[in-house]
């Protein structure tokens, strides 16, 4: 689909819900420190459009975990246009969880739960480990670190979908982490946000179970990536 199709979804088809989201984001931004992008064009392209352009990669009725939800990108825009998707938003900062619960309530979204936990703790919890069809993350950490946070949530046969900017170097650096954690790169997709810039989405398929010792915790995912 071309970007014009998705812009129409934002500005016309689902304009009311995206409008509620935008107004609440701006209303709460100073209190919750959610985003540095506050102008109309930035929100439209860098947040909303960037979130929904890769929606074709999410099979119908997928159960999706989002790591490091922050202000709810890409999860909330995806949920607005794809009500069939079920989301579990994982966020370690309490005030951001309060914002996310507020968004869900104001827009009237069903099938979304917000968990105030650290990803490395959730990835070890039997309630969440390898329970999701997809795990998604955007602007959280470098890809090799992100794989260790996200891959434990994905069922064998499922997908980890990473939203990135220019990512060629990160993709090369993450080869070992992807293999060790039970994945393989299925696709690399490039998107244009018109004059705003280019984006890369990395699709990693979970081909075998993640070894139980991962995620390692205690900050090791960032300090010494695989």
C-alpha positions in Angstrom: 0.0 0.0 0.0 1.2 3.5 -0.7 1.6 6.0 2.1 -1.4 8.1 0.7 -3.7 5.2 1.5 -2.5 5.2 5.2 -2.7 9.0 5.4 -6.3 8.7 4.3 -6.9 6.2 7.1 -5.5 8.7 9.6 -7.1 11.9 8.3 -10.5 10.5 7.2 -11.5 6.9 7.9 -10.3 6.9 11.6 -9.9 10.6 12.0 -11.9 10.8 15.3 -9.8 8.2 17.1 -6.5 9.6 15.8 -7.7 13.0 16.8 -8.4 11.9 20.4 -5.0 10.2 20.6 -3.2 13.3 19.3 -5.0 15.7 21.7 -4.4 13.5 24.7 -0.8 13.0 23.7 -0.3 16.8 23.6 -2.3 17.3 26.8 -0.2 14.8 28.8 3.2 15.3 27.1 4.7 17.8 29.6 3.5 15.8 32.6 4.6 12.4 31.3 7.6 13.3 29.1 6.3 11.3 26.2 7.7 12.7 23.0 9.8 15.6 21.6 7.7 15.5 18.5 4.8 17.8 19.1 4.1 19.6 15.7 1.1 18.5 13.5 3.3 17.2 10.6 5.7 15.4 12.9 2.9 13.6 14.7 1.2 12.6 11.5 4.3 11.3 9.7 6.9 10.4 12.4 4.4 8.8 14.8 1.1 7.8 13.2 2.2 7.0 9.6 5.5 5.4 10.7 3.5 3.1 13.1 0.9 1.8 10.6 2.9 1.5 7.3 4.1 -2.0 8.1 0.7 -3.3 9.2 0.6 -5.9 6.4 3.2 -7.9 8.4 0.7 -8.5 11.2 -1.5 -11.6 10.4 -5.2 -11.4 11.2 -6.1 -11.9 14.9 -2.5 -11.9 16.0 -1.7 -11.7 19.7 1.0 -9.0 19.9 3.4 -7.9 22.7 5.0 -4.5 22.5 8.2 -3.9 24.4 9.0 -0.4 25.7 5.5 1.0 24.7 6.3 4.6 25.8 3.6 6.8 24.3 2.1 3.8 22.4 3.9 3.7 19.1 3.3 1.6 17.0 0.7 -0.3 19.1 -2.1 2.3 19.5 -2.1 3.5 15.8 -2.0 -0.2 14.7 -4.9 -1.1 17.0 -7.0 1.9 15.7 -6.8 0.6 12.1 -6.6 -3.1 13.0 -9.1 -3.9 15.7 -8.6 -7.6 15.1 -5.1 -7.4 16.8 -4.8 -8.0 20.5 -2.1 -6.1 22.3 -0.1 -6.4 25.5 1.8 -3.2 26.1 5.0 -3.7 28.3 6.3 -0.5 29.8 8.5 -0.1 32.9 7.7 3.5 33.7 4.6 3.9 35.8 3.6 7.3 34.5 3.7 6.2 30.9 1.5 3.2 31.8 -1.0 5.7 33.3 -0.9 7.6 30.0 -1.4 4.4 28.0 -4.4 3.3 30.1 -5.8 6.8 29.6 -5.5 6.5 25.8 -7.1 3.1 25.7 -10.0 4.4 27.8 -10.5 7.6 25.9 -10.5 6.0 22.5 -12.5 3.0 23.7 -10.1 0.3 22.6 -10.8 -3.3 23.4 -8.2 -6.1 23.6 -5.4 -4.0 25.0 -3.7 -4.5 28.4 -0.9 -2.5 29.9 1.7 -4.1 32.0 4.0 -2.0 34.3 6.9 -4.4 34.2 10.5 -4.5 32.8 10.8 -6.5 29.6 13.6 -8.7 31.1 11.3 -9.7 33.9 8.3 -10.3 31.6 10.5 -12.4 29.3 11.2 -14.8 32.1 7.6 -15.0 33.4 5.8 -18.2 32.4 2.6 -16.1 31.8 4.3 -14.2 29.0 7.3 -16.2 27.8 6.8 -17.5 24.3 3.0 -16.8 24.4 2.8 -14.2 21.6 2.4 -14.5 17.9 4.4 -11.3 17.4 6.6 -9.0 19.5 7.1 -5.5 18.3 9.3 -2.6 19.4 10.1 0.9 18.1 13.0 3.2 19.1 13.9 1.2 22.3 17.5 0.0 21.9 20.0 -1.2 19.4 18.8 -4.3 17.5 21.1 -6.8 19.2 19.9 -5.6 22.6 16.3 -5.4 21.5 16.4 -9.1 20.3 17.2 -10.2 23.8 14.4 -8.2 25.2 11.8 -9.2 22.6 12.5 -12.7 21.3 11.7 -14.5 24.6 8.0 -13.3 24.2 7.6 -14.9 20.8 6.2 -18.4 20.1 8.2 -20.6 17.9 7.0 -19.8 14.4 6.1 -16.3 15.4 7.7 -13.0 14.5 9.7 -10.2 16.1 9.1 -7.0 14.2 11.6 -4.2 14.9 11.0 -0.6 13.7 14.2 1.2 12.9 15.7 4.1 11.0 18.8 3.5 8.9 19.7 0.1 10.3 22.2 -1.7 8.0 25.0 -1.6 10.6 22.7 -2.7 13.4 21.5 -5.6 11.3 25.1 -6.8 10.8 25.9 -6.4 14.5 22.8 -8.4 15.5 23.5 -11.6 13.5 24.9 -13.5 16.5 22.1 -12.4 18.9 19.4 -13.4 16.4 20.9 -16.9 16.0 21.5 -17.5 19.7 18.0 -16.4 20.6 16.3 -18.7 18.1 15.6 -16.4 15.2 16.5 -15.8 11.6 15.8 -12.7 9.5 12.8 -13.3 7.3 12.6 -9.9 5.6 14.0 -6.4 5.7 11.5 -3.7 4.4 12.3 -0.1 3.6 9.7 2.6 3.9 9.7 6.3 3.0 8.0 8.9 5.1 8.1 11.3 2.1 10.5 14.2 2.9 10.7 13.2 6.6 13.1 10.4 5.9 13.5 6.6 5.5 12.6 3.8 7.9 13.6 0.1 8.0 11.4 -2.7 9.5 13.3 -5.9 10.3 11.1 -9.1 10.4 12.7 -11.9 12.4 11.1 -15.3 12.5 11.3 -17.4 15.6 12.5 -20.8 14.3 13.3 -22.5 17.7 12.8 -21.8 21.4 14.9 -19.1 23.1 17.4 -20.7 25.6 16.1 -20.3 29.2 19.0 -18.2 30.3 17.8 -15.3 28.1 17.1 -12.5 28.8 20.0 -12.3 31.2 18.7 -9.3 33.2 20.7 -6.9 35.4 21.3 -4.7 32.4 23.5 -7.2 30.6 21.3 -6.9 27.5 22.6 -3.3 27.0 26.0 -3.5 28.7 27.2 -6.6 26.8 24.9 -7.4 23.9 25.1 -10.9 22.4 
